Amino acid sequence: MPESRVPRRRRYLVCEPRHFAVQYAINPWMHPEARVDTELAVEQWHKLIATYRAYGHTVETVEPVPGLPDMVFAANCAVTVEGKVFGSLFHAPERRPESTHYETWFKAAGFDVYRPESVCEGEGDLVPAGRWILAGTGFRTTREAHREVQEHFGVPVIGLTLVDPLFYHLDTALFVLDEENIAYYPEAFSPGSREVLGRLYPDAVIATREDAMAFGLNSVSDGLHVFIAPGATALAEQLSERGYLPVPVDLSELLKAGGGIKCCTQEIRS
């Protein structure tokens, strides 16, 4: 029988994709020549926000800025643990101005913001997971940033190496289900990192490449409900068998920039 799951109400920070476009290519999903329907992206995003609120979560917004088309991907702006905020320093020059606007929001909300010295892309590569922080590197966030994160939060950081350019951020290859478990796609990681994950999470939910390519691992879980891309059908079935409740939300237009549900969602952990 599946275990009994208990959801926990979350506080999310998001940014409307009012100025969304694919104007440059900084990951393999981005093709500037492709047509982007900004109105559809906004419509899909609003459905995500309405879904979060329908399940009892608090959602706050940052005002989008013209000329910053990827600002919708709020997860990349920072990571917060116990009310402490570690900001971002983007790898791509095109995205670096986003950090200032998010920092302004956090400060106005009463948070101090640590500015990293090393390239670091927030919850894109830094995933708080109960007793530690899982930290990705290989394409964006550097190992030096992992050290900064551990010093700032005083929480153990587990470094994981990403090896497939399609899964350029940790949150495209792994997500936290609850305080004790995760779901992930093993082939996105180096052999040593796969072994680490196997030791830490022997009962993890293992996704197929099809699930991963559908951005099923760019999901958000409240401990019971898993907000997930509708194309990740096999993963959703596994989650249901484990006692989680998949909640499909379509963000297919934002996938044209290599982003999904988690990319759009910064969790504020006070």
C-alpha positions in Angstrom: 0.0 0.0 0.0 1.3 3.5 -0.7 2.5 5.6 2.2 0.3 8.3 3.6 1.6 11.7 2.3 1.0 15.1 3.9 1.3 18.3 1.9 3.0 21.4 3.4 1.9 24.8 2.4 4.6 26.7 0.5 5.5 30.2 -0.4 6.5 30.8 -4.0 8.0 33.7 -5.9 7.2 34.0 -9.6 7.5 36.4 -12.5 4.9 36.7 -15.3 6.4 36.0 -18.8 5.0 39.3 -20.2 8.2 39.8 -22.1 9.0 36.2 -22.8 10.9 35.5 -26.1 13.7 33.3 -27.3 16.2 36.0 -28.4 19.5 34.1 -27.9 20.6 30.5 -27.3 22.2 29.6 -24.0 21.0 26.0 -23.8 20.2 23.3 -26.4 16.5 23.9 -26.1 16.6 27.5 -27.3 16.3 28.3 -31.0 15.9 32.0 -31.7 14.5 31.3 -35.2 11.5 29.4 -33.7 8.2 31.2 -33.3 7.2 32.0 -29.7 3.6 32.7 -28.7 4.0 35.1 -25.7 0.3 35.3 -25.1 0.1 31.5 -24.8 3.1 31.5 -22.5 1.3 34.0 -20.2 -1.9 32.0 -20.3 -0.1 28.8 -19.4 1.8 30.6 -16.6 -1.4 32.0 -15.1 -2.8 28.5 -15.1 0.2 27.3 -13.0 -0.2 30.2 -10.5 -4.0 29.5 -10.2 -3.2 25.8 -9.6 -0.7 26.6 -6.8 -3.2 28.8 -5.1 -6.0 26.3 -5.5 -3.8 23.8 -3.5 -3.3 26.3 -0.7 0.1 27.8 -1.6 1.0 31.4 -1.3 2.3 33.0 -4.5 4.1 36.4 -4.7 5.3 38.1 -7.9 8.2 40.1 -9.2 7.5 42.7 -11.8 8.8 41.6 -15.2 11.3 43.9 -17.0 11.4 44.6 -20.7 14.5 43.2 -22.3 14.9 40.3 -19.8 12.9 37.5 -21.6 14.1 34.8 -19.2 13.1 36.6 -16.0 10.1 34.3 -15.9 12.5 31.6 -14.7 12.4 32.7 -11.1 14.1 29.6 -9.6 17.4 30.8 -11.1 17.5 34.0 -9.1 18.4 32.7 -5.7 18.0 30.0 -3.1 16.6 30.6 0.3 17.1 28.4 3.5 15.6 29.3 6.9 15.1 32.9 5.8 18.6 33.4 4.4 18.9 34.3 0.8 21.9 33.4 -1.5 21.6 35.4 -4.7 22.7 34.5 -8.2 25.5 35.3 -10.6 24.5 34.0 -14.0 26.8 32.3 -16.4 25.3 34.0 -19.4 25.8 37.8 -19.6 22.3 38.1 -21.1 20.8 37.0 -17.8 23.0 38.8 -15.3 20.7 41.9 -15.0 17.9 39.7 -13.6 19.8 39.3 -10.3 19.4 42.9 -9.4 15.7 43.0 -9.9 15.2 39.9 -7.7 17.6 41.2 -5.1 15.5 44.4 -4.9 12.3 42.3 -4.3 13.9 40.3 -1.6 15.3 43.3 0.2 11.9 45.1 0.0 10.4 41.9 1.5 12.8 42.2 4.5 15.5 39.7 3.5 19.3 40.2 3.4 20.8 38.9 0.1 24.2 37.4 -0.2 25.9 38.2 -3.5 27.9 35.2 -4.7 31.5 35.7 -6.0 31.3 32.6 -8.2 28.9 31.7 -11.0 25.7 30.4 -9.4 22.2 30.0 -10.7 20.0 29.7 -7.7 17.6 26.8 -7.4 18.5 25.8 -10.9 21.5 24.0 -9.5 20.9 24.3 -5.7 18.2 22.0 -4.4 17.5 22.1 -0.6 16.7 18.5 0.3 16.1 18.1 4.0 19.4 17.7 5.9 21.5 18.9 3.0 21.6 20.9 -0.3 22.0 19.0 -3.5 24.2 21.1 -5.8 24.7 20.7 -9.5 27.8 21.7 -11.6 29.1 20.9 -15.0 27.4 23.6 -17.2 26.4 26.6 -15.1 27.0 26.8 -11.3 30.7 26.3 -10.3 32.1 24.1 -7.6 33.4 27.3 -6.0 29.8 28.4 -5.6 29.1 25.1 -3.8 31.7 26.1 -1.2 30.2 29.6 -0.8 26.7 28.1 -0.3 27.9 25.8 2.4 29.7 28.6 4.2 26.6 30.9 3.9 24.0 28.4 5.1 26.1 26.1 7.3 24.3 23.2 5.6 26.1 20.3 4.1 26.4 20.6 0.3 26.4 17.4 -1.9 28.1 18.2 -5.2 26.7 16.4 -8.3 28.2 16.6 -11.8 25.8 16.9 -14.8 27.1 15.5 -18.1 24.3 15.8 -20.6 23.9 19.4 -22.1 20.1 18.9 -22.5 19.9 18.7 -18.6 22.1 21.8 -18.0 20.6 22.6 -14.6 20.1 20.2 -11.7 16.4 21.0 -11.6 16.0 19.6 -15.1 17.3 16.2 -14.0 16.1 15.9 -10.3 13.5 17.2 -8.0 12.7 16.7 -4.3 9.6 14.8 -3.4 9.7 15.4 0.3 12.2 15.6 3.1 13.4 12.0 2.5 13.2 11.3 -1.2 13.7 12.5 -4.7 13.0 11.6 -8.3 15.8 11.8 -10.9 17.2 10.7 -14.3 20.5 8.8 -13.6 22.0 9.2 -17.1 22.1 13.0 -16.6 24.8 12.5 -14.0 28.5 11.4 -14.0 29.1 7.8 -12.7 30.3 8.9 -9.4 27.3 11.2 -8.9 24.9 8.4 -9.8 26.6 6.3 -7.1 26.2 9.1 -4.5 22.5 9.5 -5.3 22.1 5.7 -5.1 23.6 5.7 -1.6 21.6 8.8 -0.4 18.3 7.8 -2.0 18.1 4.0 -2.4 14.3 4.3 -2.8 14.3 7.2 -5.3 11.9 7.4 -8.1 13.9 6.7 -11.3 12.7 8.5 -14.4 13.1 7.4 -18.0 14.8 9.6 -20.7 11.3 10.2 -22.1 10.1 11.6 -18.8 13.2 13.8 -18.6 12.9 15.1 -22.1 9.3 16.0 -21.3 10.6 18.1 -18.4 9.0 15.8 -16.0 11.8 16.3 -13.5 11.4 20.1 -13.5 8.5 19.5 -11.1 7.4 21.0 -7.8 6.2 18.9 -4.9 4.5 20.0 -1.7 5.0 16.5 -0.2 1.8 15.1 -1.6 0.8 17.0 -4.8 3.4 17.0 -7.6 2.9 19.7 -10.2 4.3 18.0 -13.3 4.5 18.4 -17.1 1.7 16.4 -18.7 4.0 14.6 -21.1 5.8 12.7 -18.3 3.2 10.0 -18.1 5.4 7.1 -16.9 6.8 9.2 -14.1 3.3 10.4 -13.1 2.3 6.7 -12.9 5.2 5.9 -10.7 4.5 8.8 -8.4 0.9 7.7 -8.1 2.0 4.2 -7.1 4.1 5.8 -4.3 1.2 7.7 -2.9 1.8 11.1 -4.5 -0.9 12.9 -6.4 0.4 14.2 -9.8 -1.1 17.5 -10.9 -0.4 18.1 -14.6 0.3 21.6 -15.7 1.2 22.4 -19.3 4.0 25.0 -19.8 4.9 23.8 -23.3 5.5 27.3 -24.6 8.1 28.0 -22.0 9.9 24.8 -22.8 11.0 26.6 -26.0 13.5 28.3 -23.7 14.4 25.2 -21.8 12.2 26.0 -18.8 9.3 24.3 -17.0 7.3 24.3 -13.8 10.2 24.4 -11.3 12.2 26.9 -13.4 9.3 29.3 -13.0 9.0 28.7 -9.2 11.3 30.1 -6.5 10.5 28.7 -3.1 10.9 31.1 -0.2 11.8 29.0 2.9 11.5 31.3 5.9 
